Amino acid sequence: MLSGSLIHLIEVHHKEITGRTIREIARHPDLVHLRTLPEAELRERSQDLLEHLGDWLTSGSEEELARQQEAIGITRFEQNIPLHEAVRALCLIKYNLIDFVEEHGLPKDPIGLYAEEELEHRVGQFFDLLIIHLVRGYELAWHRAAQAVV
C-alpha cells in the first residue's frame, strides 16, 4: 500500500490541516451558521478524523463510522446548521487534506503520483461515507422534529 506513508503524513500533521480548515470556515461566505459554533468543536471533529484516518481506512468498520456521523448529523440539525453547511465542512476537510499531501507528499515521480492517486481514491470513498451518514442522521432528526409537530 503506497499511500500508507501519505496517511501517516496526514495523521502527523492533522493540526496543521485542521487549522487550514478552520480558517476557511471562518471566511467562507456560505458558512455563516457553521462559524457560529465554538471553534473548539470544529477543531476537535476535524482533528479526530485526520488523526485517526489510517484506522478508519483500514478498519473497514462502517458501523462505527455510521454511528458517529449520524450522531453528528443529528447534532447539526439540533444546532440549526443548514445541511449544506455541514456537508461543505466535510468537503473542506477533504480538500485541505488533499492539498496538504500534494504540497508535502512524495516526489512527483510515477510512484509518488500513483500513491497520491490511490490516496485520493480511498479518501474520496471515505468522505463519501461520512457525508452519507451525516445526511442520514440529519434526516432522522428532521423527521423526528416533523413528527413532534404533528
Secondary structure, DSSP 8 states (H G I E B T S, - for coil): -TTHHHHHHHHHTHHHHHHHHHHHHHH-TT-TTGGGS-HHHHHHHHHHHHHTHHHHHHH--HHHHHHHHHHHHHHHHHTT--HHHHHHHHHHHHHHHHHHHHHHSS-SSHHHHHHHHHHHHHHHHHHHHHHHHHHHHHHHHHHHHHHHH-
